[in-house]
Amino acid sequence: MSDLAEEWFRRAYEHQMAGRLEEAIACYTRSIELGPTAEAHTFLGWTYSFKRQYDRAIAECRKAIEVDPAFGNPYNDIGAYLIEKGDLEEAITWLEQAITSKRYESYHYPYYNLGRVFLAKDMLNKARECFEKALEICPSYTLAGEALQKLRRKVM
């Protein structure tokens, strides 16, 4: 990523975290114009997801995968957006790809999201295994911990 593209990416992220989504979209787009990266496309997709524009978010994640197929984030994100759209079966495929991706720092996210899918499908043992794996990877991941506690209360 060029220094200028990186600067636009940083600005975009700041806008996104402050809730200024249109500004974030414009800045991510400018960053991509200066030097497309998997990260910029993924984060642009994430911004679209904040607006519940899941099809646009998925399209950006697909572009991210074209730029760098080893980058795990867009696979997880597509899975999460498909969950939001109610397409649980297709979400599984993408989340499993995230788990096996070579370049990813947050493998606990796709395990957690798979747990959400299995819970929605009433596959409680598989859901439990996924939440436990997410916590094994990242013991401080509260969403997985809370999901596991709720699941245990449901089973009892």
C-alpha positions in Angstrom: 0.0 0.0 0.0 1.4 3.4 -0.9 1.8 6.0 1.8 -1.0 8.1 0.3 -3.3 5.1 0.0 -2.5 4.2 3.6 -3.3 7.7 4.7 -6.7 7.6 3.0 -7.3 4.2 4.6 -6.5 5.6 8.1 -8.9 8.5 7.5 -11.6 6.1 6.4 -11.2 4.0 9.5 -11.4 7.1 11.7 -14.6 8.2 10.0 -16.1 4.7 10.2 -15.4 4.4 13.9 -16.9 7.9 14.5 -20.1 6.8 12.6 -19.4 9.1 9.6 -20.2 6.3 7.1 -20.4 8.3 3.9 -17.1 10.0 4.6 -15.6 6.5 5.4 -16.9 5.1 2.1 -15.4 8.1 0.2 -12.0 7.6 1.9 -11.9 3.9 1.4 -12.8 4.3 -2.2 -10.0 6.9 -2.6 -7.6 4.5 -0.9 -8.6 1.7 -3.3 -8.2 4.0 -6.3 -4.6 4.8 -5.2 -3.7 1.2 -4.6 -6.3 -1.6 -4.1 -5.7 -3.8 -1.1 -7.7 -6.7 0.4 -7.9 -4.7 3.6 -9.4 -1.6 2.0 -12.0 -3.6 0.1 -12.9 -5.6 3.3 -13.2 -2.5 5.4 -15.3 -0.8 2.7 -17.6 -3.8 2.8 -17.7 -3.6 6.6 -18.8 0.0 6.3 -21.6 -1.0 3.9 -22.7 -3.6 6.5 -23.1 -0.8 9.0 -25.7 0.6 6.6 -27.2 -2.9 6.3 -26.2 -3.0 2.6 -25.1 -6.6 2.7 -25.0 -7.2 -1.0 -22.6 -4.3 -1.5 -20.6 -5.5 1.5 -20.3 -9.0 0.0 -19.3 -7.5 -3.4 -16.4 -5.6 -1.7 -15.3 -8.8 0.2 -15.3 -10.7 -3.1 -13.0 -8.0 -4.5 -10.8 -8.3 -1.5 -10.5 -12.1 -2.1 -9.5 -11.4 -5.7 -6.7 -9.1 -4.5 -5.5 -11.5 -1.8 -7.1 -15.0 -1.6 -5.1 -15.8 1.5 -6.6 -12.9 3.6 -9.1 -14.5 6.0 -11.2 -11.4 7.0 -13.4 -11.2 3.9 -14.4 -14.9 4.1 -15.6 -14.4 7.7 -17.3 -11.2 6.8 -19.2 -12.7 3.9 -20.3 -15.5 6.2 -21.5 -13.0 8.8 -23.4 -10.9 6.2 -25.0 -14.1 4.9 -26.1 -14.9 8.4 -27.7 -11.5 8.6 -29.5 -12.2 5.3 -30.7 -15.5 6.7 -28.6 -17.7 4.3 -27.2 -20.0 6.9 -26.1 -22.8 4.5 -24.0 -20.6 2.3 -22.6 -18.9 5.3 -21.1 -22.2 6.5 -19.0 -22.5 3.4 -17.5 -19.0 3.7 -16.8 -19.4 7.5 -15.0 -22.7 6.9 -12.9 -20.9 4.3 -12.0 -18.2 6.9 -10.9 -20.9 9.3 -8.5 -22.4 6.8 -7.2 -19.1 5.4 -3.5 -18.6 5.6 -3.4 -14.9 6.5 -5.8 -14.1 9.4 -5.2 -12.9 13.0 -8.7 -13.5 14.3 -9.7 -17.1 13.8 -12.0 -16.9 16.8 -14.5 -14.8 14.7 -15.4 -17.5 12.2 -15.7 -20.1 14.9 -18.1 -17.8 16.8 -20.1 -17.1 13.6 -20.2 -20.9 12.8 -21.5 -21.4 16.4 -24.3 -18.8 15.6 -25.2 -20.7 12.5 -25.3 -24.1 14.3 -27.3 -22.6 17.1 -29.9 -21.2 14.7 -30.1 -24.6 13.0 -30.6 -26.2 16.5 -27.3 -28.2 16.2 -26.4 -27.5 19.8 -23.4 -29.8 20.1 -21.7 -28.3 17.0 -22.6 -24.8 18.3 -21.0 -25.5 21.6 -17.8 -26.9 20.0 -17.5 -23.7 17.9 -18.0 -21.3 20.8 -15.5 -23.3 22.9 -13.0 -23.2 20.0 -13.5 -19.4 19.7 -12.7 -19.1 23.5 -9.8 -21.4 23.2 -8.3 -19.1 20.6 -9.3 -15.9 22.4 -10.3 -16.5 26.0 -11.3 -12.8 26.4 -13.8 -12.9 23.5 -17.0 -12.0 25.4 -19.5 -12.7 22.7 -18.4 -16.3 22.5 -18.4 -16.6 26.3 -21.9 -15.2 26.5 -23.2 -17.4 23.7 -21.7 -20.5 25.4 -23.3 -19.5 28.7 -26.7 -19.0 27.0 -26.4 -22.3 25.2 -25.6 -24.2 28.4 -28.6 -22.6 30.1 -30.7 -23.7 27.1 -29.6 -27.3 27.3 -30.1 -27.6 31.1 
